Amino acid sequence: MKSPLLSLPGAVPAEGVDEGVAAHYGDLFREQRALADGTGFVDLSHRGVVTVTGDDRLSWLHLLLTQHVSDLPTGQATEALILSANGHIEHALYLVDDGTSVWAHVEPGSQEALVAYLESMKFFYRVEVADRTADTALVHLPAGSIAQAPASAVVRETPYGRDLFLPREELEAFAAQAGPAAGILAHEALRVEQHRPRLGFETDHRTIPHELGWIGTAVHLQKGCYRGQETVARVQNLGKPPRRLVFLHLDGSEVHLPPNGAEIRLADDGPDGRKIGFITTSVRHHELGPVALALVKRNVPVDARLMAEDTAAAQETVVEP
């Protein structure tokens, strides 16, 4: 879905999964600094929006999600996952309940599969599931923003800022009074700085929540049964995940960032060394320079010097070995 805000001055369209919104508006670092200072907004109107209404919505979702939501207070933000039977991550949902409906935003294009799964699990519960992407646009206001949310918006407030579920026809009017606009690249740079994983970037077909630090934030360990719980409990109580998320400081003398999927090796092993991980997201940060998130094998020493393709990298621990 193409955003009308691509008509704003300087807008450069994003590519790939974020196609439909602006990558930037002409000055990536200025946009990052604005967000870090609590000003401006990010157009995330390409993201999927799903609602669940009905008297049983919270108790029903509690059975399906990794998060404890049966008693979720109105207006309190949370996040949750849907796992496969083997405990692999299939969906990541960013939730808030407005008193009558649970609102969730999800990765662009994933809402149809999510709705299909939820519909298949309704049985006799009093719930209605709807894909609201066509009529609802997501907008992000950074932490510290004093911008007023329209009365028509459902607000999801987090430590990183506010997500507004906004009627799509109000997007342009909101942008006119909430500027300056920042592109998705600025939003991604701050996400990487904050070590926050993103489905489809930090995940692949075999990712489990422990590898990304989603235990506690998106996975509640004391709730009842849900699909994939056996794997979560087994790894938590009896073992360690096979991989771990790390934050990388990349060599700033390189012109090009190593792309997502770039292989990581131990620097001491040289270019022919075995692969020990891969880049998941690489960005240029306005203060830190080139940085990245990556998945590496759990047993990689935390002080090991790494190479991401031809780029030297120093790691910071996000998930403990």
C-alpha positions as CSV (number, residue, x, y, z in Angstrom):
1,M,0.0,0.0,0.0
2,K,1.6,3.2,-1.2
3,S,1.6,6.1,1.4
4,P,0.4,9.5,0.3
5,L,3.3,10.9,2.3
6,L,5.7,9.9,-0.5
7,S,4.6,13.2,-2.1
8,L,6.3,15.2,0.7
9,P,9.4,17.1,-0.4
10,G,12.6,15.0,-0.6
11,A,10.8,11.7,-0.1
12,V,12.8,8.7,-1.4
13,P,10.8,5.5,-1.5
14,A,11.9,2.5,0.6
15,E,12.5,-0.8,-1.1
16,G,12.0,-4.4,-0.1
17,V,9.6,-5.3,2.7
18,D,9.3,-1.6,3.6
19,E,8.2,-0.5,0.1
20,G,5.3,1.9,0.2
21,V,6.7,4.4,2.6
22,A,9.7,6.8,2.5
23,A,13.2,5.5,3.2
24,H,14.2,9.1,4.0
25,Y,13.3,12.7,3.2
26,G,16.7,13.8,2.0
27,D,18.8,13.9,5.2
28,L,19.1,10.6,7.0
29,F,21.2,11.8,10.0
30,R,19.0,14.9,10.5
31,E,16.0,12.7,10.7
32,Q,17.7,10.4,13.2
33,R,18.7,13.3,15.4
34,A,15.1,14.6,15.3
35,L,13.7,11.3,16.4
36,A,16.4,10.9,19.1
37,D,15.4,14.4,20.4
38,G,11.7,13.5,20.5
39,T,10.5,15.5,17.5
40,G,8.9,14.5,14.3
41,F,7.1,11.3,13.3
42,V,7.7,8.1,11.2
43,D,5.2,7.0,8.6
44,L,4.7,3.3,9.2
45,S,1.4,3.1,7.2
46,H,2.7,0.1,5.2
47,R,2.5,-2.2,8.3
48,G,-0.3,-4.6,8.7
49,V,-3.1,-3.8,11.2
50,V,-5.3,-6.5,12.7
51,T,-8.1,-6.2,15.3
52,V,-9.8,-8.7,17.6
53,T,-13.1,-7.7,19.1
54,G,-15.6,-9.6,21.3
55,D,-16.1,-10.5,24.9
56,D,-13.6,-13.4,24.7
57,R,-10.9,-11.5,22.9
58,L,-8.3,-11.4,25.7
59,S,-8.9,-14.9,27.1
60,W,-8.9,-16.3,23.6
61,L,-5.6,-14.6,22.6
62,H,-4.1,-15.7,25.8
63,L,-4.4,-19.3,24.6
64,L,-2.6,-18.5,21.3
65,L,0.1,-16.0,22.1
66,T,3.4,-16.3,24.0
67,Q,2.4,-13.3,26.2
68,H,0.1,-13.2,29.3
69,V,-2.8,-11.1,28.0
70,S,-5.9,-12.5,29.8
71,D,-5.9,-9.6,32.2
72,L,-4.3,-7.0,29.9
73,P,-5.3,-3.5,31.2
74,T,-6.9,-1.1,28.8
75,G,-4.3,1.1,27.2
76,Q,-1.3,-1.0,28.2
77,A,1.1,-1.9,25.4
78,T,2.6,-5.3,25.1
79,E,4.1,-7.5,22.4
80,A,3.7,-11.2,21.7
81,L,4.7,-14.0,19.4
82,I,3.0,-16.8,17.6
83,L,5.2,-19.9,17.4
84,S,5.1,-23.0,15.3
85,A,4.7,-26.4,17.0
86,N,8.5,-26.6,17.1
87,G,8.8,-23.3,18.8
88,H,10.0,-21.3,15.8
89,I,8.8,-17.7,15.5
90,E,6.0,-17.2,12.9
91,H,4.4,-13.9,13.8
92,A,5.3,-10.9,16.0
93,L,2.4,-8.8,17.3
94,Y,2.6,-5.3,18.9
95,L,-0.6,-5.0,20.9
96,V,-2.9,-2.7,22.8
97,D,-6.5,-3.1,24.0
98,D,-8.7,0.0,23.8
99,G,-11.5,-1.5,26.0
100,T,-13.5,-3.0,23.2
101,S,-10.9,-4.3,20.7
102,V,-7.3,-5.5,20.7
103,W,-5.3,-3.7,18.1
104,A,-2.1,-5.2,16.7
105,H,0.4,-4.0,14.1
106,V,2.5,-6.6,12.3
107,E,5.1,-6.9,9.6
108,P,4.0,-5.6,6.2
109,G,2.3,-8.3,4.2
110,S,2.0,-10.7,7.1
111,Q,-1.5,-9.7,8.2
112,E,-3.3,-12.0,5.8
113,A,-1.5,-15.1,7.1
114,L,-2.1,-14.0,10.6
115,V,-5.8,-13.4,10.1
116,A,-6.1,-16.8,8.4
117,Y,-4.5,-18.5,11.4
118,L,-6.6,-16.6,13.9
119,E,-9.8,-17.4,12.0
120,S,-8.9,-21.1,12.0
121,M,-8.6,-21.0,15.8
122,K,-11.9,-19.3,16.7
123,F,-14.0,-22.4,17.4
124,F,-16.9,-21.3,19.7
125,Y,-15.2,-18.2,21.2
126,R,-17.0,-14.9,21.0
127,V,-14.4,-13.1,18.9
128,E,-14.2,-11.3,15.5
129,V,-10.9,-10.9,13.7
130,A,-10.5,-8.2,11.1
131,D,-7.7,-7.0,8.8
132,R,-7.8,-3.2,9.2
133,T,-4.8,-2.4,7.1
134,A,-6.9,-0.8,4.3
135,D,-8.5,1.8,6.6
136,T,-5.9,2.2,9.4
137,A,-2.4,3.7,9.1
138,L,0.3,3.3,11.7
139,V,2.3,6.3,12.7
140,H,5.2,6.4,15.2
141,L,5.9,9.3,17.5
142,P,9.3,9.1,19.2
143,A,9.9,9.0,23.0
144,G,9.6,12.5,24.4
145,S,7.4,13.8,21.6
146,I,4.8,16.4,22.8
147,A,2.7,16.0,19.6
148,Q,-1.0,15.5,20.3
149,A,-2.6,12.3,19.2
150,P,-5.9,12.8,17.3
151,A,-8.9,11.8,19.3
152,S,-9.7,9.2,16.6
153,A,-6.4,7.4,17.1
154,V,-5.8,4.3,19.3
155,V,-2.5,4.9,21.1
156,R,0.0,2.3,22.0
157,E,2.6,3.9,24.4
158,T,6.0,2.2,24.9
159,P,9.4,3.3,26.3
160,Y,10.5,3.9,22.7
161,G,7.5,6.2,21.8
162,R,3.9,6.1,20.8
163,D,2.4,4.0,18.0
164,L,-0.8,5.6,16.7
165,F,-3.5,3.5,14.9
166,L,-4.8,6.4,12.8
167,P,-7.8,6.4,10.3
168,R,-6.0,6.3,7.0
169,E,-7.9,9.2,5.6
170,E,-6.4,11.4,8.4
171,L,-2.8,10.6,7.7
172,E,-2.0,13.6,5.5
173,A,-3.7,16.0,7.9
174,F,-1.8,14.5,10.8
175,A,1.5,14.8,9.0
176,A,0.9,18.4,8.2
177,Q,0.9,19.3,11.9
178,A,3.2,16.6,13.4
179,G,6.4,17.1,11.3
180,P,9.2,16.9,10.5
181,A,8.8,13.6,8.8
182,A,11.5,10.9,9.3
183,G,12.0,7.9,7.0
184,I,12.0,4.3,7.8
185,L,15.9,4.2,7.7
186,A,16.0,6.6,10.6
187,H,13.5,4.5,12.5
188,E,15.6,1.4,11.8
189,A,18.8,3.0,12.9
190,L,17.4,3.7,16.3
191,R,15.9,0.2,16.5
192,V,19.3,-1.3,15.9
193,E,20.8,1.0,18.6
194,Q,18.2,-0.2,21.0
195,H,18.9,-3.8,20.2
196,R,15.3,-4.5,19.3
197,P,14.8,-7.5,17.0
198,R,12.4,-7.4,14.0
199,L,10.6,-10.3,12.4
200,G,12.0,-11.2,9.0
201,F,15.3,-9.3,9.7
202,E,16.6,-10.9,12.9
203,T,14.6,-14.1,12.3
204,D,14.8,-17.0,9.9
205,H,12.8,-20.2,9.6
206,R,14.4,-21.7,12.7
207,T,14.7,-18.8,15.1
208,I,13.5,-19.4,18.6
209,P,12.7,-16.5,21.1
210,H,15.6,-17.1,23.4
211,E,18.1,-16.2,20.6
212,L,16.8,-12.7,20.3
213,G,16.2,-11.7,23.9
214,W,12.4,-11.9,23.4
215,I,12.0,-13.9,26.7
216,G,10.3,-11.6,29.1
217,T,9.4,-8.9,26.7
218,A,7.3,-11.0,24.3
219,V,7.3,-14.4,26.0
220,H,5.8,-14.9,29.5
221,L,7.3,-17.9,31.2
222,Q,4.6,-18.4,33.8
223,K,1.5,-18.6,31.6
224,G,-0.5,-21.5,30.4
225,C,-0.1,-23.7,27.4
226,Y,0.3,-22.4,23.9
227,R,1.7,-23.8,20.6
228,G,5.5,-24.1,20.9
229,Q,5.6,-23.8,24.7
230,E,7.4,-27.1,25.1
231,T,10.4,-25.8,23.2
232,V,10.4,-22.6,25.1
233,A,10.3,-24.4,28.4
234,R,12.9,-27.0,27.5
235,V,15.5,-24.4,26.3
236,Q,14.8,-22.1,29.2
237,N,15.1,-24.9,31.9
238,L,17.5,-27.4,30.4
239,G,19.7,-25.9,27.8
240,K,20.8,-22.9,25.8
241,P,19.7,-21.6,22.4
242,P,22.0,-22.5,19.5
243,R,22.6,-18.8,18.5
244,R,22.6,-15.4,20.1
245,L,21.9,-11.8,19.1
246,V,24.9,-9.4,19.1
247,F,25.4,-5.7,18.4
248,L,28.3,-4.9,16.1
249,H,30.4,-1.8,15.7
250,L,31.5,-2.0,12.1
251,D,34.8,-0.6,10.6
252,G,33.9,3.0,9.6
253,S,36.5,3.2,6.9
254,E,34.5,0.9,4.6
255,V,32.3,2.7,2.1
256,H,29.6,0.0,1.9
257,L,27.8,-1.6,4.8
258,P,27.7,-5.4,4.8
259,P,24.2,-6.4,3.6
260,N,21.7,-8.4,5.5
261,G,22.7,-12.0,5.3
262,A,26.5,-11.2,5.0
263,E,28.5,-14.1,6.5
264,I,30.4,-13.5,9.7
265,R,33.7,-15.3,10.5
266,L,36.3,-15.0,13.2
267,A,38.9,-12.4,12.2
268,D,41.8,-14.7,13.3
269,D,40.6,-17.5,10.9
270,G,40.9,-15.3,7.8
271,P,38.6,-15.2,4.8
272,D,38.5,-19.0,4.5
273,G,37.3,-19.5,8.1
274,R,34.1,-21.2,8.9
275,K,30.8,-19.2,9.0
276,I,29.8,-18.5,12.6
277,G,26.9,-16.2,11.9
278,F,25.3,-13.5,9.7
279,I,24.3,-9.9,9.6
280,T,20.6,-9.4,10.2
281,T,20.4,-5.5,10.0
282,S,23.1,-3.0,9.2
283,V,22.6,0.8,9.4
284,R,24.5,4.0,9.6
285,H,23.8,5.7,13.0
286,H,24.1,9.5,13.5
287,E,26.4,9.1,16.5
288,L,27.7,5.5,16.5
289,G,28.6,5.3,12.8
290,P,28.1,2.0,11.0
291,V,26.5,-0.6,13.3
292,A,24.6,-3.8,12.9
293,L,22.6,-6.6,14.6
294,A,23.8,-10.1,13.9
295,L,23.1,-13.7,14.9
296,V,26.2,-15.7,15.8
297,K,26.7,-19.2,17.3
298,R,26.2,-19.3,21.0
299,N,29.8,-20.4,21.7
300,V,31.5,-17.6,19.9
301,P,33.7,-15.8,22.6
302,V,32.2,-12.5,23.6
303,D,35.6,-10.8,23.0
304,A,36.3,-12.4,19.6
305,R,37.2,-10.1,16.7
306,L,34.8,-10.7,13.9
307,M,34.7,-10.1,10.1
308,A,31.4,-9.5,8.3
309,E,32.5,-10.3,4.8
310,D,35.4,-7.9,4.4
311,T,34.4,-5.5,7.2
312,A,36.0,-5.8,10.7
313,A,33.4,-5.8,13.5
314,A,33.6,-5.6,17.3
315,Q,30.7,-7.1,19.2
316,E,28.6,-6.1,22.2
317,T,26.6,-8.8,24.0
318,V,22.8,-8.6,23.6
319,V,21.9,-12.1,24.5
320,E,24.2,-13.8,27.0
321,P,26.0,-17.0,25.8
